[in-house]
Amino acid sequence: MKRIIRSAIAVTSAAAMLIGVTACGNTSSTSADGPPTDGGTLKYAIAIQPPAGGIDPVIASSIAGQHLMDQAYEPLLSKDEAGKIQPELAVSYSQEDETTYRFQLREGVKFADGSAFDADDVVYSFEQYIKSTSGKAAYLPSLKSAKKLDEYSVELTLNQADSTFVNALANRELFLMVSSDGYAKASKEDREKRSYGTGPFVLTDWQDGVSMTFEKNDEYWAKDQPRLDGIEFRIIPDDSTRLAAVQQGSVDAASFTDGVTAKQAAFGNWKLGKTYSTQALPIFINPTSGPLKDKKVRQAVSLTLNRDVLIKTAQYGDGEVSYAAPAGDPAAPAVTDRTPNYQRNLDEAKQLLQEAETPNPTIELSYFGDTSQSQHPIYELMQQQLSDVGINVSLKAKSTSELSPIFTSGQSFDDLVSLPWSYKPDPTFYYDSFLSENGALNQWKGNPDAAKAMELLAAAKKETDEEKKAQLIQDLADNVAEEALVIVPMAVPSDFEVWNQDVLKDYSTDYSTSRIALRTAWMSQ
């Protein structure tokens, strides 16, 4: 029987599913500086250019690439600030049965090269994602086929019920639509360094190590968008040099991963945008040997951490107490004073250690020593806190090349390893890597301590009822905390944006760090 989705995981009402031509965002607002004006090229300083894959939406998965792809490509659906599904290139969708979804496409849309967007492009795009060897394919485990119904209607069929499917489609960084003409004919290099999408801007110039320049897409479907003539993303790797560019006024906006540096940049007429703690800092556990095989030791580790002090001292207040699903994700459950093993209790921790096989354990904690410098104080302060109950922590700062095989190919690790992750499209995806059968970080196979969590994860991935799924996610988060299957000291912002308010108008940050508001922003002339 045909069923129209009406939930926070899907669309809240029939009215929300039938939205007209206006794009997400305010296209007609005025500010205290007067009505919006057109023109100008924004100079935006970033730390790195996209690595392998560039901005090819089918194969690129780096955060650096995603931030740029968002300017040139669009998904079928997206999410608003509250995490509710909104239309993009699809104006509506319906769920026909457990495994069949139909999408009504927006008409009158053109790619930047002037070719029309229609069902053929959607089918072609999903065919590329299905056969892709990139990490994006992992977010479409259930997609069986994509079929054109008519010029502006598409049917996507799954091989099993999957509550994560629509959320994955609504992530701005995942399944962006490409041209079955321009993209299909482009070379590998052009796909990485040029764009073939329907977005508000077009990548027209790529200077390795220097800049990527986007120009206004004159074919863009949304009225009065974009207002900017273009965006020049300038690559300035060093934080202090990027800060100097801000202070000297040679750029109009900039992003930082270090909150302290960003706050230094936000002076005078420069604004620090709202931040979202969407980067969790999970510390994964190898329970197959050593002291962490004992649940009581793991629980003692979690009970000894003073997460509030870690946030205030090691991160200068930039962060939130969090489950594995980061606190900044609208779909993430909130940690409370009832969350198991999250309130610091040294007496209980000491009692657990006395009952454990190893009352004074020594454990190794590995982390990225060549990146995320601002996060290193977290591990040093954790080491101090854990010594309060006799837990000795040996800190191992390792290179990215040393740690990457752990999360790319499932290489084993000793005791504890910190592998930060950012916003994911569905709350179950935060648990896949260490609880799913094929998860690269899953050291819990066959371990009875994780049996309940694995059951809850499997149930949550199938449950399409919003309230029931939310409860399953809450139960899963609490069970993981109770069994101490992963240690999460906090979640932090993955990005800090600053901009010159006298130059860039009507701009705001978003929790997915897509910088999508650049489509409606404008520059004072």
N, C-alpha and C positions, 0 to 999 in steps of 0.2 A: 504494500500500500504506500502511495506517495506520501512523503513526510517533509514538511518545510521546517528547516532548522530555526529554532527561536531560543537562543541561549547565549550566555557570555562566551561560550566556546564557538558559537556560530553567530547568528544575527538575532538581535533582540526582538524584532517585530517585523511584520510584513512591510511596514512603512520603511524600515531601515533597509529592506532588501530592494526597494525601488527608488533609487536615488538618481537624480538627474545629472546633467552634464557638469555641474560645478565640482571641482576637485576638492580633496580634503584640504582644509586650511581656509583662511579667510581671504577671499579674492577682492573684496571691495572695502576693506577697512581703511580708516584714516587714522593718523596718529596726531599727537600734539604738535608735530612739526608740519602739519598740513597734509594734503592729499598725497598718496603715493605717486612717484614719478618714475618714468622709464629711463633706462640707460645706465651706463657705467660698468666697469669690469672690477669685480671684487678680488682683492689680493689676500689669499688665505694661506697661512703658513702651517705646514704639516711636518711630521718627523721623518717619514719614510715614503718612498714610492712603493706601489704594489710589487711584491716579488713574483715568483713564477706564476704564470696564468694571467698577469696583468689585470685587466677589467673584463676578461671574457667571462660572462656570467655563468656559463655552463661548467667551467673547470676551476675558476678562481674561488678561493675560500678564505683568503687572508682578510683581516679586519681593514687593513690599509686599502685593499681593493674594493671591499664592500662599500666603504664611505664614498668612493668615487662612482661605483656602479649605480648607486642610488640617484645620482644626478642625471643619468642617461637612460636607465631602464626602469620598467615598472612591472609589478606583479599583478595577478588577477584581483587579489584582495589585499587589504592591509589592516592594521589595527590602530585604534585611536589611543589617546593617553590613558584611558581606563582599561585598555586591553580588549575592547569590543571590535568585532569584525566590521570593516568598512569596505565599500566598493572602490576599486581602482579601474583596471581594464575590464573587469566583469561588473555589471551593474546589479546583478542578482544571481543567486544560485539556490538550488533545491536539492534535497536528498530524496531520491526516489525510493530507495530501499537501503538495507544495511551497507551495501557495497557500490551503489550507483549515485553519482552526483552530476547534476546538469548546471551549466553556467550560461547565462545570457550576457553576451559581450557588448561593450560600449560601441556604438556606431559612430562613424565620422572621425575615427582616430587614424592618424598616419604615422608611419615611421619617419625618422628624420630625413630619409632620402626621398620622401614624398609618396612612397608606396603605401597602399591601404592595409590597415591591420584587420584581420578577420580570423575565422575559425581555423583556416589552414596554418596560420602562424602559431596558434596555440597548440595544435596537434604536433606540428613540427618541433616546437620548443620542448614539449614533454617527451617526445621521442628522443631528443638529445639528452635530456636529464636521465631518462630511464637507462640508457646505454652508457652513460658517463661513468668513468672510473674515479671521479672526484668524490670527496666526502659528502657532497650534496645528495648523492644517490641514497645514502643511508637514511635520509629523511623521507624517502618515498618507498619504504620497504613493501608496502601493500599495493602500490599502483600497478595495475595489470595492463591497462590500455587507455588511449585517448582517441576519441572518435568524433568527427565532424557530423553534426545533425543538420545544420544548414549554415548559411554564410556567417551568422552571428550566434550560433549555439554550438556548444561542445559538451560531450558526455565523457566523464572520467570514471573508469570502473576499477574497483579494488578487488583483490583476491580474498580479502577477509575484512571484517569490521575493524575499523581503526579510528579511534577518537583523536589521534594526533594529526590526521590528514589535513583537515581544513586549517588548523593552526599553522601547519608547515607552509601551506599555500599563502597564508596571510603574513608571512615574514618577509620584510622588504629585502632581505639579503639572500634569499634562497632561490625561488623559482621565478626569475624574471623572464619576460617574454622577448624573444628575439625574432628577427625577420627571416622568414623562409626564403626570401630572395637575397637581400643584401648580406646577411650573416652567413647564409648557406654558401654563397659564392666567395666569401672573404677568405684570405689566407690565415694560417694560424697566427702569424705575427700581427696582421691587421686586426684580428679579433681581440688580441690582447692590448693593442695600443690605439684602437679606434672604436667607435660605438655604433651599434645597429639596433637602437631601441626606440621607444616612443616617449622617452622622458623629456623633461623641460630643457635639458642641455645636451650638447653633442661634443664628445671629445675630439678635438681637431688637431691638437699638437702635443707631442710627448717628447720631452727633452730629458734623457736619462740623467738622473741625479740632480736635475735642476727644477723642472716644473712639468705639470700637466695642465693644459688649458682647455676649458670647455666654453663653447659659444652657445648663444641662445638658439633653441630649436624653433625656427619660424613656423614649423608645421604642428607645434604643440596644440593639443586638443582643448585644453582648459582656457577659458576666456581670461584675458589680461594676465596670463602667466607664460613664461617668467617675466619679471620686470627688469632683471639684470641683463645686460648685454652679454655678460660672460663671467666666468670664475677662473682665476689663475691660482692653482694650488702650487705654492712654492715649497720645495723640499729643503728644510733646514734641520738636519739630524740632531744637532746639539741643542739641548734645552736652553743653555745660557745664551747661545747665539739667537735662538728663536725669541727669547725674552728681550734681547737687545733690539731685535727687529720691531717688536711691539713698542718698546719704549721710544724708539727713534721714529716711529710712525711710517716705516717703510712697508708695512702690511696693514690690512684693515681688520683682520681676524686671525686667530691662531688656536691650535689645540695643544694640550699638554697631557701627559699621563701622570705627572706629579702635581698634586694639589698645592703644595707649597709654592712651586714656581708659578702656577696659574694665579695664585693669590697675589704674588708679586706683580704679575702682569696687569691685574685688575686695579689700576690706579686711575685717578682723574676721571676722564670721560670713557674709560674702558670698563666694560661690564663682564662679570663672571656669570655665565649662564647657570641655570638650575642643574644640579648634578643628580644622578641616579645610581644607586649602588647595585649595578647590574653585573658586576664582575665578582663572582664568589671565589674564595681562596681555599678550596677543599684540599685537605691533606689526606691522601689515600693511604690505606693500610695493607700491608702484607701479613695476613694472619696464619700463613702456612707454617711458619717457624718462628722461633724467638719469643720474647716476652709478650708480644702483641697477639699471640695465639690465644692468650688468656683474656677473656672478656673483661675480667675485673681490672686488669691493667689498662685496657683501653678506656674503660669507664672512668678510671682514676685520672687518666690524662685529661679527659674532657672536663671532669669536675674541678680540676686544679686550675684550669684557665680562667682568668678574669678578663672576659671578652670586652667589657666596657673600658677597662684600663688599656687593653691592647689598642682599641680604637682611638682613645683620647691621647695616649702617649706615643704609640708607634706610628699612627697615621694622622695625628693632629686633628682628630675629630672627623676625618673624611672616611666614613664607613658606617655600617650598621650590623648589629648582631643578626645572624642569618643561618638558615638551613643550607643544604646543598643547593637548593633553588634560591638564587640571590634575592635579597629583600627588595631590590628595586624592580623586580619583575612583578607586574600587576597580578599575575596568576600564582605567585608564590605565597604559601602560608606564612603567617607571622609568628615569630618566636615569642613565647610568653613565659611568665615565671613558672608555668607548669611543664615547660619543655624538659624532657628527661636529660639529666646530666649537664645542663647549661648554666645553672646557678653555682658559682664557686662555693665549694664546701670542702675545706681542707680536712676536717675531721673524718668525713665520709670517705674521702679519697685515701687517707691513711689507713682506714679500716679495711678498705678493699685491697690495698697493697699487702697488708698483713695476712689476709686470707689467700693471696695469690701465691703461685709457685715461685715467683721472683719478686720479693718485696722491695728490692732496690734495683729496678731494672735500668739497663743502659740501652738506649735506642738511637738509631741513626735517622736524621731528618735531612733529606736532600731537597734542594730548591734551585731555581735558575739563578746562577751567580753572575751571568753576563747580561741579563735583562731585568726589568722591573726593580731597579735599584731602590726605588722608594718603598718597596715592600720588605726589604731585607731586615729592617728593624723589628718587624713583626716576629720573625723567627728568633731573633736574639732575645727579645723580651719573653717569648714563650719559653725559651731555655731557662731564663731566670725564674719564671713562675713555677715551672715544673720541678725545679730543684728544691722548692719549698716542702715537697713531700718525699724527696729522695729519688725522684726520677731524673736520671742523668741523660741529657740529650747531646749527641754529637752532631753538630751542624756540618753539612757537606754542601758547599756552594759548587754547583756543577754547570757545565756549559749546555747550551741548548742542544748541541749535537749529541751529548751524552744522554740527555733525558728524553729526546724526541722519540727514540724507539719504544719507549714505554707506552706512549699514547698513540703511536702510529701502527705498531706491529705487535703490541701486547707483550713486550719484553718484561720479565719479572724485575722486581726491585727489592731493596732491603728495607724492612721496617716501615718507614714513612717517606712519602714524596709529595711535595706541594706542586700541584699543576693547576694554576688559575684558569678559570673558564668564564666566558662572557655570556650575555643574554642568549637564550635558546627559545625557539618558537613555541614549545610545549613543555609544561613543567615535568613531564615524565622523562624528557630527554636529558635532564640533569642526572638522572639515576641510571640511565642505560649503560654508560661506560663501565660502571663497577658492579652492576647487578644483572644485566641481561646476559644471556648465554654466550653471545659473541662479543661482549664488551671488552675492549682492549685493556681495561684496568680491572677486570673481574678476577680477583684473587679468592673469591668466596665460593667457587663452584664446589658443591658437595658439603659445604660447611653449614651445620644446622643453625648456627647463629643468624644466618642470612636467609633462611628458608621462608620466614614470614614476609620479609621485605620483598623477596622475589615474587611471591604470590600477589602481594598488593600492587606491585609494579605492573605485572601482567594484567591484572584486573583493571587498573586505571587506564591502560593503553586501549582497552576495548570499550570502556564505559563512555557512552555518548551523552548521557544525561548530565547536565552541568553540575547540579548540586551533588549528585552521587559521586561524580569524578572528583570534585573539590574535596569531599570527605575522604575519599581514597588517598588523595595526595597528602592530606593532613595526616592520616593514619600512617602512610608510608614515611613521611618526614619524621614523625615521632618515633616510629619503630627503628629507623636508622639511627636516631639519636640515642634511643634506649640501649640498643645493641652496640653502639659506638662503631658502626661500620665505616664511617668516615668522620674525620675531625674537621670542623669548619670554624676557624677563629672569627671570621667576619666576612662581609661582602664590602667591596669598595667601588667607587666610580671607575669606569674604564676610560673615561675621557673627561677632560675639563676644557671647555671652550670659552674664549674671551673674544670680545669684539669692540670696536670703536663705535660707541652709540651715536656720535655725531656724524658718522659716515653710514653705517649699516642700520637700517630701520626695519621694524616689524619682524625681527628675527627672534627665534626661541629654540632652545635645545629640545631633544626628545629622548625618551628612555631607551630607544633602540640605537641611538647615536647615528642615525641615518642622515642627519642634516637636511631632512626633507623640506624644512621650512625655508631653505634657500630658494625654493620655487616661488614663494610669495613675498620674499624680502625685497627691499629696494634700497637704493643708495641716494643719499642727499647730494644734490648737484650744486 
